Amino acid sequence: MPEKKLYRTERLQVMLDENELELIDEWRFDKRIPSRAAAIRELIARGLATNELPDPERMAKSTDYTVTDEVDTDSSKTE
């Protein structure tokens, strides 16, 4: 049986703080997922498939949405 080939043509940039990235990496390694991109796709698929979570509150800015409840208030960091 031939392998199914996926053609991904769109790139999505997501900015994360160190804590958010660490949580995703820990989850990825625990689940033995081969890459960060694959882990993010799996987390998105799981999030879209669940109806158990309430709808998010409407917030004014994209920076109001976080992976964790912790907020990084160190604005001196540059990337």
C-alpha positions in Angstrom: 0.0 0.0 0.0 1.5 3.4 -1.0 2.2 5.9 1.8 -0.2 8.8 2.0 1.6 12.0 1.1 0.5 15.2 2.8 1.1 18.5 1.0 1.3 21.3 3.5 1.6 24.6 1.8 0.7 27.0 4.6 3.0 28.2 7.4 1.7 29.4 10.7 3.9 31.4 13.1 3.0 31.2 16.8 4.9 33.1 19.5 5.3 31.3 22.8 7.1 32.1 26.0 9.6 29.7 27.5 7.1 28.2 29.9 4.5 27.5 27.2 7.2 25.9 24.9 8.5 23.8 27.8 5.0 22.4 28.5 4.6 21.5 24.9 8.0 19.9 24.7 7.4 17.9 27.8 4.1 16.7 26.5 5.7 15.9 23.1 8.5 13.8 24.6 6.1 12.0 27.0 4.0 11.0 24.0 7.1 10.3 21.8 5.9 12.6 19.1 8.7 13.2 16.5 8.7 17.0 16.2 7.3 20.1 17.7 5.2 20.7 14.6 3.6 17.3 14.8 2.9 17.9 18.5 1.3 21.2 17.8 -0.9 19.6 15.1 -1.9 16.8 17.5 -2.8 19.3 20.2 -4.9 21.3 17.7 -6.6 18.2 16.5 -7.4 17.2 20.1 -8.6 20.7 21.0 -10.9 20.8 18.0 -12.3 17.3 18.7 -13.4 18.0 22.2 -16.6 19.6 23.3 -15.9 19.3 27.0 -14.3 22.7 27.4 -16.3 25.9 27.6 -15.9 28.5 24.8 -13.0 30.9 25.6 -13.8 34.4 26.9 -13.6 37.1 24.3 -10.4 39.0 24.9 -9.2 42.3 23.4 -5.7 41.2 22.2 -4.1 38.1 21.0 -1.5 38.4 23.8 -4.4 37.8 26.3 -4.6 34.2 25.2 -2.0 31.9 26.9 -1.2 28.2 27.1 -0.8 28.5 30.9 -2.3 30.7 33.6 1.1 32.2 34.3 1.9 35.5 32.7 5.4 36.5 31.8 5.7 40.2 32.8 9.3 40.6 31.9 9.0 43.0 29.0 12.8 43.5 28.8 13.2 40.2 26.9 13.8 40.6 23.2 13.7 37.9 20.6 
